[in-house]
Amino acid sequence: MRLNELYLNGFRNYEETTVEFVPGVNLLVGDNANGKTNLLEAIGYLSTGRAFRTRREQELIRFGAEYAELSAKLFSQEREQTLRAVLFAGRRPRQLFLNGVRQKTAAGIAGVLNSVLFCPEDLLVLKKGAQPRRKMLDNVICQLRPNYDAALAEYTRLLDQKAALLREQEENPSMLAVLPEFNRRMVQIGALLISYRARYLRELSAQAGQFHAEFSGGKETLRLRYQTVSTVTDPFAEKKTIFQQLLDHQQSHYRAELESGQCLSGPHKDDFEAELGGLSVKAFGSQGQTRTAAISLKLAERELFRRDTGEEPVLLLDDVLSELDARRQDFVLNQIRSGQVLITCCEPDRLSDIGKRILIENGQVREDPACI
C-alpha cells in the first residue's frame, strides 16, 4: 500500500494544497500549530471516514469556507485508486467517493487506505479511561472489517436515539413504548460487536506480547484481557449465546436505566486491560512500562494489518518520537524500515538521513530537495 498524493481544499488551516509522498519515510517538518497533524488527520479521515481529533465534522472545515475537500491518489489492492471526501458547512451530509463512485457509507471506503496512527496521547492510553482504548479497537476493526463498521455505525445511532428517549421520558412517556424494540436491536448488533472485538483483541495480545518481549529483552510478558458485559461468560461463544446473555443483562438493568435516564447496558462500555506479569499496567505500571506497552500495541496493530491484508498500512507517527527516550526511539525507528511512514516532528536533525523532508508553515507545504 502506498499513498502517492494528497489534495486538500478548505480543510482545517489549509486553503488549498497538494502533497506528494515517497514510498518510504516522509518527514513533515514545522513548528507547532502550523498544520503537520492536520495532514495526518486528513489521511486518517480518508482511511476510516472519521477524524481522530473530533467528532464534529464542522471543525474540519476551514473558517469561512463553505466546504472542505480531501482526495488521495494511492496504490492499493494491486492497482491505482482514488479516494475523495467532501464535507459541507451546515446540515448537508458529507459525500464519499471511491474511484469516482459515490459511496453510501464509510464502509464503502474501508480497507482501501489502511493506516495506523500513533500520537503522544497513545503513549498513555493504557492509563486512561475506557473510551480511548475502545476507540483504538474500533478504528482498526472498522478498516479491516467493513461489516463491523456498518454495525458500529448502526449501534451508535441506536444508542444516541435510546439516550434521547430516556432523557425525554417524563415529558413524553408514550415514547417508551418503542424502548423494547430499541433494546432488542441493540442487543443483536451488540453481540456482533463483542464477537469481532474479542477475536481481534486475542490476535493483538499475541502479537503485542512478542514485540514487548523483544523490547524488554524477555524480562516482561504483556497480555491483553477483554472486558465486556458481566453476563457474557465467553465472548468467543456463538452469537446467539452472546445475544441471550446480553439480553439478560439488558433486562436486569431496565428499571435502573429508566430511573437514571442513562444507557447502562451494552458493549458501548467495553474495555480491555493490559497486564505485565499478571499485574495491571493501569494500576501498577511505571511510565516507562506504560509507554513500552503502548508502542508494542501500535507495532502489533501494524503487523496485523500486514498479515490480514497482505499490504503494510501507512504508518502515521504524530510527534511521538519526541516523547520517547533514545532507547525507545531507536526501537521504533528500527521497526519502520519497511512500508510507508509519515512522521511529524519539530526538530528533525536525528531523522534527517532517513527520508524525504516536507516543510510545513502556516498551512503551506513545500519540499526540501536536499533532503529527498
Kinemage of the C-alpha trace (Angstrom):
@kinemage 1
@onewidth
@group {chain A} dominant
@subgroup {mainchain}
@vectorlist {calphas} color= white
{ca met a 1} P 0.000 0.000 0.000
{ca arg a 2} L 1.354 3.404 -0.961
{ca leu a 3} L -0.097 6.893 -0.656
{ca asn a 4} L 1.199 8.904 -3.601
{ca glu a 5} L -0.600 12.230 -3.371
{ca leu a 6} L -2.908 14.119 -1.004
{ca tyr a 7} L -5.009 17.121 -2.071
{ca leu a 8} L -6.725 19.414 0.445
{ca asn a 9} L -9.066 22.331 -0.150
{ca gly a 10} L -10.593 24.168 2.796
{ca phe a 11} L -9.525 21.519 5.301
{ca arg a 12} L -8.506 22.804 8.755
{ca asn a 13} L -5.884 25.540 8.156
{ca tyr a 14} L -5.218 24.568 4.518
{ca glu a 15} L -6.724 26.830 1.876
{ca glu a 16} L -5.526 24.601 -0.959
{ca thr a 17} L -2.501 22.347 -1.212
{ca thr a 18} L -1.175 19.197 -2.845
{ca val a 19} L 1.435 16.979 -1.201
{ca glu a 20} L 3.365 14.169 -2.854
{ca phe a 21} L 4.852 11.356 -0.796
{ca val a 22} L 7.645 8.848 -1.365
{ca pro a 23} L 7.177 5.124 -0.659
{ca gly a 24} L 9.476 5.131 2.393
{ca val a 25} L 9.810 7.683 5.184
{ca asn a 26} L 8.297 11.163 4.823
{ca leu a 27} L 9.239 13.780 7.419
{ca leu a 28} L 6.647 16.515 7.985
{ca val a 29} L 8.687 19.311 9.493
{ca gly a 30} L 7.468 22.548 11.032
{ca asp a 31} L 6.756 24.392 14.255
{ca asn a 32} L 3.724 23.580 16.351
{ca ala a 33} L 0.285 24.768 15.164
{ca asn a 34} L 1.374 25.037 11.521
{ca gly a 35} L -0.633 22.105 10.152
{ca lys a 36} L 1.503 18.958 10.430
{ca thr a 37} L -1.078 16.987 12.398
{ca asn a 38} L -3.837 18.285 10.116
{ca leu a 39} L -2.234 16.387 7.220
{ca leu a 40} L -2.262 13.177 9.220
{ca glu a 41} L -5.858 13.819 10.250
{ca ala a 42} L -6.847 14.155 6.597
{ca ile a 43} L -5.190 10.836 5.767
{ca gly a 44} L -6.861 9.212 8.743
{ca tyr a 45} L -10.233 10.546 7.616
{ca leu a 46} L -9.831 9.053 4.160
{ca ser a 47} L -8.855 5.769 5.835
{ca thr a 48} L -11.802 5.446 8.197
{ca gly a 49} L -14.369 8.148 7.415
{ca arg a 50} L -13.710 9.605 10.866
{ca ala a 51} L -11.460 12.313 12.280
{ca phe a 52} L -9.274 11.213 15.169
{ca arg a 53} L -9.356 14.566 17.000
{ca thr a 54} L -13.047 15.498 16.842
{ca arg a 55} L -16.497 14.047 16.300
{ca arg a 56} L -17.773 17.328 14.840
{ca glu a 57} L -17.025 17.443 11.124
{ca gln a 58} L -17.731 21.174 11.068
{ca glu a 59} L -14.423 21.658 12.889
{ca leu a 60} L -12.599 20.152 9.902
{ca ile a 61} L -13.775 22.892 7.545
{ca arg a 62} L -11.556 25.954 7.255
{ca phe a 63} L -13.016 29.033 8.931
{ca gly a 64} L -15.150 30.923 6.442
{ca ala a 65} L -15.181 28.116 3.861
{ca glu a 66} L -18.415 26.543 2.602
{ca tyr a 67} L -16.903 23.080 2.241
{ca ala a 68} L -13.733 21.033 2.637
{ca glu a 69} L -12.429 18.606 0.033
{ca leu a 70} L -9.936 15.816 0.676
{ca ser a 71} L -8.661 13.483 -2.012
{ca ala a 72} L -5.880 10.947 -2.342
{ca lys a 73} L -4.174 9.029 -5.106
{ca leu a 74} L -2.789 5.704 -3.932
{ca phe a 75} L -1.690 2.231 -4.909
{ca ser a 76} L -3.744 -0.307 -3.020
{ca gln a 77} L -5.040 -3.828 -3.583
{ca glu a 78} L -2.626 -4.163 -6.545
{ca arg a 79} L -3.986 -1.200 -8.500
{ca glu a 80} L -4.081 2.573 -8.636
{ca gln a 81} L -7.079 4.020 -6.779
{ca thr a 82} L -8.535 7.351 -5.693
{ca leu a 83} L -10.407 8.416 -2.569
{ca arg a 84} L -12.327 11.648 -2.132
{ca ala a 85} L -14.380 13.197 0.660
{ca val a 86} L -16.374 16.431 0.565
{ca leu a 87} L -17.593 17.948 3.841
{ca phe a 88} L -20.161 20.735 3.844
{ca ala a 89} L -20.830 23.557 6.259
{ca gly a 90} L -24.322 23.366 7.729
{ca arg a 91} L -26.500 20.260 7.756
{ca arg a 92} L -25.771 18.925 4.285
{ca pro a 93} L -24.344 15.383 4.600
{ca arg a 94} L -20.821 14.601 3.502
{ca gln a 95} L -20.006 12.793 0.281
{ca leu a 96} L -17.504 9.928 -0.008
{ca phe a 97} L -16.117 8.640 -3.308
{ca leu a 98} L -14.031 5.605 -4.251
{ca asn a 99} L -12.555 5.730 -7.769
{ca gly a 100} L -15.108 8.398 -8.681
{ca val a 101} L -18.109 6.381 -7.479
{ca arg a 102} L -20.090 7.811 -4.580
{ca gln a 103} L -20.369 5.515 -1.571
{ca lys a 104} L -23.406 5.291 0.689
{ca thr a 105} L -21.413 4.924 3.921
{ca ala a 106} L -17.850 4.889 5.212
{ca ala a 107} L -17.929 1.097 4.920
{ca gly a 108} L -17.607 1.619 1.157
{ca ile a 109} L -14.079 3.014 1.529
{ca ala a 110} L -12.920 0.720 4.336
{ca gly a 111} L -9.736 -1.202 3.619
{ca val a 112} L -8.643 0.923 0.661
{ca leu a 113} L -6.233 3.225 2.514
{ca asn a 114} L -5.281 1.389 5.685
{ca ser a 115} L -3.383 3.452 8.211
{ca val a 116} L -2.066 3.112 11.748
{ca leu a 117} L -1.855 6.320 13.776
{ca phe a 118} L 0.442 6.751 16.756
{ca cys a 119} L 0.288 10.054 18.640
{ca pro a 120} L 1.569 11.227 22.063
{ca glu a 121} L -1.828 10.591 23.653
{ca asp a 122} L -1.500 6.905 22.742
{ca leu a 123} L 1.564 6.591 24.975
{ca leu a 124} L -0.708 6.946 27.989
{ca val a 125} L -3.791 5.232 26.559
{ca leu a 126} L -3.347 2.307 28.955
{ca lys a 127} L -3.583 4.684 31.933
{ca lys a 128} L -6.726 6.496 30.794
{ca gly a 129} L -10.409 5.591 30.929
{ca ala a 130} L -12.073 3.014 28.711
{ca gln a 131} L -13.203 5.313 25.882
{ca pro a 132} L -9.817 5.859 24.150
{ca arg a 133} L -8.971 2.148 24.333
{ca arg a 134} L -12.366 1.250 22.892
{ca lys a 135} L -11.843 3.828 20.145
{ca met a 136} L -8.444 2.312 19.366
{ca leu a 137} L -10.042 -1.093 18.808
{ca asp a 138} L -12.939 0.261 16.781
{ca asn a 139} L -10.753 2.306 14.429
{ca val a 140} L -8.696 -0.734 13.462
{ca ile a 141} L -11.528 -3.247 13.134
{ca cys a 142} L -13.529 -0.786 11.025
{ca gln a 143} L -10.706 -0.713 8.486
{ca leu a 144} L -10.247 -4.475 8.471
{ca arg a 145} L -13.916 -5.494 8.557
{ca pro a 146} L -16.432 -3.290 6.671
{ca asn a 147} L -19.310 -5.258 8.221
{ca tyr a 148} L -18.104 -4.165 11.643
{ca asp a 149} L -18.006 -0.537 10.516
{ca ala a 150} L -21.631 -0.694 9.404
{ca ala a 151} L -22.708 -2.463 12.607
{ca leu a 152} L -20.878 0.028 14.814
{ca ala a 153} L -22.482 2.959 12.973
{ca glu a 154} L -25.952 1.475 13.485
{ca tyr a 155} L -25.300 0.688 17.139
{ca thr a 156} L -24.062 4.244 17.767
{ca arg a 157} L -27.165 5.670 16.086
{ca leu a 158} L -29.477 3.479 18.159
{ca leu a 159} L -27.570 4.350 21.320
{ca asp a 160} L -27.989 8.075 20.685
{ca gln a 161} L -31.700 7.625 19.984
{ca lys a 162} L -32.230 5.493 23.080
{ca ala a 163} L -30.412 8.067 25.214
{ca ala a 164} L -32.782 10.737 23.868
{ca leu a 165} L -35.804 8.551 24.725
{ca leu a 166} L -34.590 8.097 28.281
{ca arg a 167} L -33.935 11.812 28.718
{ca glu a 168} L -37.381 12.769 27.435
{ca gln a 169} L -39.429 10.062 29.162
{ca glu a 170} L -41.001 12.392 31.713
{ca glu a 171} L -42.212 14.885 29.109
{ca asn a 172} L -43.176 12.218 26.562
{ca pro a 173} L -43.840 8.932 28.441
{ca ser a 174} L -45.544 7.427 25.388
{ca met a 175} L -42.152 7.289 23.639
{ca leu a 176} L -41.096 4.477 25.987
{ca ala a 177} L -43.367 2.128 24.050
{ca val a 178} L -40.616 1.698 21.434
{ca leu a 179} L -37.853 1.123 24.004
{ca pro a 180} L -38.092 -2.726 23.977
{ca glu a 181} L -37.682 -2.659 20.204
{ca phe a 182} L -34.574 -0.462 20.532
{ca asn a 183} L -33.153 -2.736 23.212
{ca arg a 184} L -33.609 -5.911 21.191
{ca arg a 185} L -31.981 -4.474 18.071
{ca met a 186} L -29.078 -3.066 20.131
{ca val a 187} L -28.557 -6.485 21.698
{ca gln a 188} L -28.491 -8.114 18.248
{ca ile a 189} L -25.838 -5.724 16.986
{ca gly a 190} L -24.013 -5.718 20.317
{ca ala a 191} L -23.438 -9.464 20.085
{ca leu a 192} L -21.746 -8.930 16.713
{ca leu a 193} L -19.517 -6.138 18.071
{ca ile a 194} L -18.411 -8.261 21.028
{ca ser a 195} L -17.558 -11.194 18.778
{ca tyr a 196} L -15.409 -9.038 16.485
{ca arg a 197} L -13.687 -7.227 19.355
{ca ala a 198} L -12.821 -10.397 21.265
{ca arg a 199} L -11.256 -12.067 18.241
{ca tyr a 200} L -9.254 -9.032 17.205
{ca leu a 201} L -8.025 -8.407 20.756
{ca arg a 202} L -6.865 -12.016 21.032
{ca glu a 203} L -4.686 -11.571 17.932
{ca leu a 204} L -3.470 -8.164 19.111
{ca ser a 205} L -2.494 -9.588 22.501
{ca ala a 206} L -0.423 -12.355 20.957
{ca gln a 207} L 1.401 -10.039 18.545
{ca ala a 208} L 1.927 -7.223 21.063
{ca gly a 209} L 3.306 -9.748 23.507
{ca gln a 210} L 6.007 -10.685 21.003
{ca phe a 211} L 7.026 -7.064 20.422
{ca his a 212} L 7.057 -6.321 24.140
{ca ala a 213} L 9.179 -9.368 24.884
{ca glu a 214} L 11.716 -8.186 22.303
{ca phe a 215} L 11.534 -4.623 23.616
{ca ser a 216} L 12.094 -5.653 27.247
{ca gly a 217} L 14.744 -8.252 26.492
{ca gly a 218} L 12.399 -11.041 27.527
{ca lys a 219} L 12.020 -9.643 31.034
{ca glu a 220} L 8.289 -8.839 30.839
{ca thr a 221} L 5.204 -10.589 29.488
{ca leu a 222} L 2.422 -8.394 28.077
{ca arg a 223} L -1.150 -9.694 27.926
{ca leu a 224} L -4.428 -8.030 26.958
{ca arg a 225} L -7.682 -9.068 28.601
{ca tyr a 226} L -11.054 -8.182 27.086
{ca gln a 227} L -13.722 -6.727 29.394
{ca thr a 228} L -17.353 -6.653 28.326
{ca val a 229} L -20.835 -7.006 29.826
{ca ser a 230} L -20.661 -9.115 33.008
{ca thr a 231} L -23.260 -11.674 31.867
{ca val a 232} L -21.210 -12.581 28.763
{ca thr a 233} L -19.225 -15.524 30.092
{ca asp a 234} L -17.448 -16.337 26.819
{ca pro a 235} L -17.058 -13.632 24.144
{ca phe a 236} L -15.941 -16.370 21.703
{ca ala a 237} L -19.240 -18.230 22.019
{ca glu a 238} L -21.801 -18.354 19.220
{ca lys a 239} L -23.532 -15.049 18.572
{ca lys a 240} L -26.915 -16.458 19.629
{ca thr a 241} L -25.437 -17.294 23.045
{ca ile a 242} L -23.929 -13.822 23.413
{ca phe a 243} L -27.260 -12.349 22.298
{ca gln a 244} L -29.161 -14.110 25.086
{ca gln a 245} L -26.581 -13.140 27.697
{ca leu a 246} L -26.691 -9.512 26.572
{ca leu a 247} L -30.473 -9.592 26.640
{ca asp a 248} L -30.389 -10.912 30.217
{ca his a 249} L -28.116 -8.046 31.238
{ca gln a 250} L -30.347 -5.527 29.471
{ca gln a 251} L -33.480 -6.804 31.178
{ca ser a 252} L -31.833 -6.764 34.608
{ca his a 253} L -30.898 -3.090 34.081
{ca tyr a 254} L -34.198 -1.979 32.551
{ca arg a 255} L -35.552 -0.327 35.694
{ca ala a 256} L -32.201 1.263 36.554
{ca glu a 257} L -31.990 2.818 33.087
{ca leu a 258} L -35.454 4.332 33.443
{ca glu a 259} L -34.629 5.749 36.861
{ca ser a 260} L -31.219 7.148 35.871
{ca gly a 261} L -32.165 8.229 32.352
{ca gln a 262} L -28.921 6.654 31.069
{ca cys a 263} L -27.929 3.690 28.884
{ca leu a 264} L -26.321 1.341 31.398
{ca ser a 265} L -26.173 -1.934 29.465
{ca gly a 266} L -24.294 -2.818 26.300
{ca pro a 267} L -20.862 -3.053 24.634
{ca his a 268} L -20.590 0.750 24.441
{ca lys a 269} L -18.913 0.342 27.847
{ca asp a 270} L -16.385 -2.300 26.714
{ca asp a 271} L -12.726 -2.043 27.686
{ca phe a 272} L -9.535 -4.078 27.788
{ca glu a 273} L -6.918 -4.461 30.494
{ca ala a 274} L -3.205 -4.613 29.749
{ca glu a 275} L -1.189 -6.716 32.169
{ca leu a 276} L 2.549 -7.127 32.696
{ca gly a 277} L 3.413 -10.277 34.573
{ca gly a 278} L -0.211 -10.547 35.636
{ca leu a 279} L -0.327 -7.023 37.107
{ca ser a 280} L -2.450 -4.223 35.680
{ca val a 281} L -0.469 -1.650 33.702
{ca lys a 282} L -3.108 0.944 34.558
{ca ala a 283} L -2.783 0.389 38.294
{ca phe a 284} L 0.862 -0.613 38.716
{ca gly a 285} L 2.814 0.143 35.524
{ca ser a 286} L 5.612 2.709 35.586
{ca gln a 287} L 5.720 5.440 32.965
{ca gly a 288} L 8.421 3.555 31.073
{ca gln a 289} L 6.484 0.285 31.172
{ca thr a 290} L 3.304 2.019 30.054
{ca arg a 291} L 4.999 3.651 27.081
{ca thr a 292} L 6.766 0.460 26.077
{ca ala a 293} L 3.484 -1.460 26.187
{ca ala a 294} L 1.727 1.238 24.136
{ca ile a 295} L 4.460 1.112 21.483
{ca ser a 296} L 4.112 -2.667 21.354
{ca leu a 297} L 0.365 -2.312 20.786
{ca lys a 298} L 0.824 0.032 17.830
{ca leu a 299} L 3.539 -2.069 16.213
{ca ala a 300} L 1.320 -5.117 16.670
{ca glu a 301} L -1.581 -3.268 15.080
{ca arg a 302} L 0.549 -2.567 12.028
{ca glu a 303} L 1.681 -6.185 11.812
{ca leu a 304} L -1.891 -7.483 11.996
{ca phe a 305} L -2.863 -5.214 9.107
{ca arg a 306} L 0.002 -6.603 7.054
{ca arg a 307} L -0.867 -10.188 7.936
{ca asp a 308} L -4.585 -9.753 7.250
{ca thr a 309} L -4.422 -7.758 4.009
{ca gly a 310} L -1.035 -8.693 2.573
{ca glu a 311} L -0.130 -4.973 2.482
{ca glu a 312} L 1.641 -2.775 5.009
{ca pro a 313} L -0.595 0.065 6.189
{ca val a 314} L 0.627 3.639 6.077
{ca leu a 315} L 2.162 4.385 9.481
{ca leu a 316} L 1.380 7.854 10.846
{ca leu a 317} L 3.651 8.995 13.696
{ca asp a 318} L 2.413 12.294 15.101
{ca asp a 319} L 5.347 13.829 17.021
{ca val a 320} L 5.559 10.655 19.060
{ca leu a 321} L 9.338 10.270 18.872
{ca ser a 322} L 9.940 13.492 20.792
{ca glu a 323} L 8.055 11.941 23.720
{ca leu a 324} L 10.377 8.920 23.894
{ca asp a 325} L 13.831 8.426 25.324
{ca ala a 326} L 16.683 7.449 22.999
{ca arg a 327} L 16.300 3.682 23.575
{ca arg a 328} L 12.601 3.690 22.732
{ca gln a 329} L 13.182 5.970 19.744
{ca asp a 330} L 15.732 3.505 18.399
{ca phe a 331} L 13.340 0.580 18.835
{ca val a 332} L 10.575 2.365 16.923
{ca leu a 333} L 12.913 3.531 14.160
{ca asn a 334} L 14.271 0.016 13.713
{ca gln a 335} L 10.704 -1.239 13.177
{ca ile a 336} L 9.794 1.246 10.418
{ca arg a 337} L 12.400 0.358 7.833
{ca ser a 338} L 9.705 -1.171 5.627
{ca gly a 339} L 6.465 0.267 4.334
{ca gln a 340} L 5.423 3.900 4.040
{ca val a 341} L 5.782 6.145 7.075
{ca leu a 342} L 4.787 9.767 7.731
{ca ile a 343} L 6.446 11.357 10.747
{ca thr a 344} L 5.669 14.828 12.094
{ca cys a 345} L 8.477 16.469 14.005
{ca cys a 346} L 9.643 19.905 15.137
{ca glu a 347} L 13.346 19.000 15.427
{ca pro a 348} L 14.252 16.588 12.597
{ca asp a 349} L 18.040 16.554 12.978
{ca arg a 350} L 18.110 12.972 14.247
{ca leu a 351} L 15.956 11.807 11.332
{ca ser a 352} L 17.398 13.866 8.509
{ca asp a 353} L 19.053 10.943 6.740
{ca ile a 354} L 16.113 8.533 6.563
{ca gly a 355} L 13.600 10.072 4.186
{ca lys a 356} L 12.050 12.893 2.244
{ca arg a 357} L 11.584 16.146 4.126
{ca ile a 358} L 8.360 18.133 3.636
{ca leu a 359} L 8.335 21.608 5.168
{ca ile a 360} L 5.059 22.997 6.554
{ca glu a 361} L 4.464 26.587 7.605
{ca asn a 362} L 1.082 28.242 8.238
{ca gly a 363} L -0.813 25.766 6.102
{ca gln a 364} L 1.686 25.978 3.246
{ca val a 365} L 3.656 22.948 2.053
{ca arg a 366} L 6.979 22.836 0.266
{ca glu a 367} L 9.672 20.213 -0.232
{ca asp a 368} L 13.333 20.439 0.675
{ca pro a 369} L 15.110 18.910 -2.350
{ca ala a 370} L 18.350 18.500 -0.406
{ca cys a 371} L 16.655 16.038 1.948
{ca ile a 372} L 14.904 13.807 -0.572
